[in-house]
Amino acid sequence: MVTDITVPYPGAYRAVVAGTGSFVPAQTLTNEDFTRMVDTSDEWITTRTGIKVRHIAGESETTATLAAEAARMALADADMKAADIELIIVATITPEMVFPSTACFVQHMLGAHNAWAFDLCAACSGFVYGVATAREFVVSGRYKNVLVIGAETLSKITDYEDRNSCVLFGDGAGAVVIQGSTQGPLGIVYSSSSSDGGGWTSLNCQAYGSRNPVSRPLNDPKKIFMTINGREVYQLAVRRIVEMVEECLDRCHLTIDDISMFIPHQMNARIIESVAKRINLRAERVFINIDKYGNTSAASIPIALDECCRQGKIKSGDIVLIVAFGAGLTWGATVIQF
């Protein structure tokens, strides 16, 4: 157990992870299913992405319903009631509707009447951004209990005629309760986030917004779906994630051997493996579950974190590093001691 971690920005309180939860729809799409939809194969998909199965929201399931279920799991794990929550942050790029926010729907579904709520849009980096935001409210003493949720229904904006992108994405939600404490583990030790709006063309969904309003016909009907430049994203993601890891280790005076578990956004197994090799992190300390869920954007890290905790892969005193790269472009990382 590492006891001499440097906390670059200490506050009056520690922001600890008090509970985790996750939820995915029962309906699935396997690689075999895709062979009947587009020109592909299980071998082609697995080799390039590491994905085998994705969960797909049913007709009655929405981003808010998935988020609420994951939140209930996290609250139960923290032995807390919805009324204890003072702030709800939902990270998503597939909101319930244009407005009001998905977070407000979740607040109502949970009965968390003492909480205010808002959405955070940072694509795959959304959950990391949300955790960093929650930390600031907690360490300042402003709030004691914050619920951070990553939830997506990416199937709603996926082009199932594009074999290069449709095999990548799935639906799901994950949540954590961030709680203020004056003792015990250090909790969220350090967070770092960055953006580069100039890279927006690499990952985007262009309709519907003020640039392409519903009142004007699209010059390309495919703009209602996500588009991705896979090769460009791969190169950028590896470089930025490695830079983030190095920054976190440097600012917290840690070495890679101090990291008990590395939980990256589950974008592509090959990207994760490439990052792990570059930072010299042993495979047993890298958590990968993309084979079971695909890329669930903002939901992927909290789903993975919940699985790690429930499988006993994270123990008291362990240092966990979460990191993500997504549309915006956005990227970020957070060091947490449990």
N, C-alpha and C positions, 0 to 999 in steps of 0.2 A: 504494500500500500504506500503510495506516494504521499508524503505529508508536507513537503516544502514547495507546493505549487505557488507560483507568483500570481496574484490576482491583480491585473493591470488597473482595473477600475473598481476598487472596492466601494461598497455602500454600507448603509447602516444595517441592512439585513442580507441574508443569503437567499438566493432564489433557487429552491430545491425542487426536484421532480418528485411530487408526492404520489402520483398515480399515472398509469398509462392505459390506453384502450384502443381497440381497432375494430373495424367492421367492414366486410366485403359482401357484395351480393351473392346469392346462391347460384345464379346463372353463370355459365362459363363458356368461353370460346377456346378450343384447343388448336394446336397447330394442324391437326388432322381436319378440323372444321374449315380452316382457311384454305386447304388444298381444294375444297369444293367451291370456294368463292373467288379466288384469284389464282394466277399461275405461280405457285410456290410449292414448297415441300417442307416437311418437318426438319429435314437435315439443313436446308437453306436457312430457315428461321433460327434454329438452335445454334448453328455455327456462328451466325452473325450477331445474334442478340443474347443468347442464353435463355430465351423465353420458351416456355412450354404451354402455359395456361394463363388466361386473363379472366377476371370476373367482370360481368357486364350487368349494369343496372336494368331491372325489369321496368315495365310500364309504370308501376306505382312507386318506383324508387327514384328519388331525386338527390341532388347534392346535399340538401338540408337534412333529408331523412337519414342518409348514410352518416352525416356528421353527428347528428343527434344520438344515433346508436353508439358510435365510437365514444362520444362524450359520456354517455351513461356508463360505459365500461370503465372509463378512466375515473369517474366519480366514485364508482363502487370500489375500485382498486385503492383509491385514496381514503376510503371510508368517509366520504363527504356527501352532503346533499346539494342539490342544485341551488338552493337558497344561499349557500355559503359562497358562491362564486360572485365576484365583483366586476369582472371584465371577461368578455368572450371575444377572442380573435379567431376568425375563420380565414385561412389561407386557401384561395381557390382561383382558378381561371375559368371555371364552369359554374358560375353562380346560379342561384335559383331563378333569378330573372334580372333584368337590367337594374331595377330597384324595386323594393328596398333590399338591403343587404341580406345575404344568406345567414350571416351571424344573427340578425334580428329574428329570422325564422327559427333558428336553432334555440335562441333564448326563449322564445315562446313555447317551442316543443318541450323543452326541458322544464319549464316553469321556473327559470332562473330570474325571478322578477327583481332581484337586487343588483343585477349586472347590467352594465351598458355593453354594447356590442358593435363591432364593425368588421368589414372584410378587408383583407390584404391581398393585393394582386402582384405577385412576383413569380408566377409560374412555378417551376420545379423548386425554386429557392424559397417559396412562400413560407413553408414551415420554419425554416431556419431564421428567416426575417421575423416571423411571428414570435419565436422563442426569444430572440434578441430584444424585441419590443417589450415583451412581458417582463423580462428581467429588469428593464429600466424602471417600470412601474413598481416592481416588488422591492428592489434593493433600496429605493428611495423612501420606502415606507408608506407610499401612497395606497397600495393595495396589498392584501395578504394572500388572496386566492385568485388566480387567473387561469382560465381555460383556453388553451391554444389547440386549434384543430386544423388539420390539413385534410381537405375533402375534394374529390373530383368525380365527375361523370364524363370522362373524356370520350366515351363511346358516342356521346351526343354530337360531337364535333369532329368525328373521325370519318374520313373518306374510305369506305370499304371497297372501293374499286382501285385504290392505290396500294399495290402490294408492298411497296417499300415502307409505307408509314402505318397502314392499318394493323399490321401484326404487332406493333410496338405497345399499344396503349390498353389500359384497363381502368376499371372503376373501383373506388374504395375510399375509406376514411380512417384516420388515426388521430388520437388526441392525447394530450398530457395536461395534468394539473400542475401548475407552477405555484409554489407556496412560499411565503416568507418565513424565515427561520433565523434564530440567533445562535444556533448550535448545530452539531452534527456535521454532515458532509458539506463541502463548499458549494455544491450545486453548480449552477451555471457560472463558470469561472471567467470565460472570455468569449466574445462573439466578434466576428469580423464580416462585413458585407460590402459588396461592390456592385457597380452597374456600368454598362456601356450601351447607351441607347442607339449608338451608331450601328450596332450589330443586329438590329431588330429583324432584318430580312432572313436571318438564319433560322429563326423559329417564330412563327406567328399564326394568327387567325384573324383575318382582316375585316370580317363582317360580323355583326353590324355595329358601327359606331359613327362618330361624327364625320370620319373620313369616307366611309361607305354607308350612308344612312339607308334605312329601310325604304325611304321614299324614292330612291334612285336605283334603277336596275344596275346590277353588278356587271362590269366589263368582262368578268370571268366568273361563272356560277360556282366554280370550285373554291372561291374565296370564303365561302361559308365554313370550310373545313380547315383544320390545321395543315400547315405546310412546314417541312423540315429539310434543311440541307445537311444530310447525315455526315458527310465527310468533313465539312467545315466545323460542325458542332463537335465531332469526335476530337479533332485537334485542339480546339479551344478549350473544351471541357477538361481534358487531361492536363493541359498547361495551367489553367486557372486553379484547378483543385489542388495540384501539387503546390502551387504558390500559397494557397490558403493554409494548407497543412503546415508548411514551413513557418508561416507567420504565427500560427497558433502555438506551435512548439516554442518558437523563439520568445514570444511575448509572455508565455507562462513558465519559461525556464524548464521545459520538459524535453525529453528525447522520445524518439519513436517507440522505444522499448517501454516507456511509461504508459502508452496507450493500451488499455485492456481490450477495447472493442472499437473498431472503425466502422461507422454506419453511414455509407454514402447514399445519396439519392440513387434509386435503382433505375438508371436510364438505359444502361447497356452493360451486360456482364463483361464484355471485352474492355470497355472503358475502365470499369472498376478494377479489373485485373491489371491493366496497364498502369494505373495510378499506384496500386499496391506494390508493384514491382519497382517503380521509380522511387518510392519513399521507403523501400526495404522493410515492408511490413509483412510478417508471416501470414499465410493464408488463414490459419485458425483464428486470427484476430480481425478478419474482415468478414462482415456479415453480408451475405448475398441471398436474397429471396425472390429475385426478379423472375425466376423460372415459374413461380406459382402465381404471380400477379401481373407481370408486365410492368410497364412504366405507368405509375399512377400519379405522376407529377407531385404536387404538394403533399399528397397523402403517403408517398412511398417511405419517407424517413420515419414518420410516427408509426406506421404499420410495422416496419422493421424493428423499431425500438421496442414496441409492445411485444413482438415475438421474442426478441432477445430477453426481455425481462421475464416473460412467462416461461421461457425455456431454461431459466436459471443461468444464462450466459453472462449476466451482469450481476455482480455482488457488491455488497456495501464497501465503499472505498475505491471501487473501480473508476478509472477515468475513461470516458467515452468521447469520441470525436465524431461529430456529425458534419456532413459537408454536402453541398448541392450546387448545381449549375443549371441554369434554365434560360427561358426566353426573357428578353429585355434589351440586351443580355443582362442576366443577374447571376451572382454567385455569392456564397457565404459559407461560413463554418462556425461551429460552436464547440467549446470544450466544457464537458459536464462531469463533475465528480458525484457519484451516487453514494 
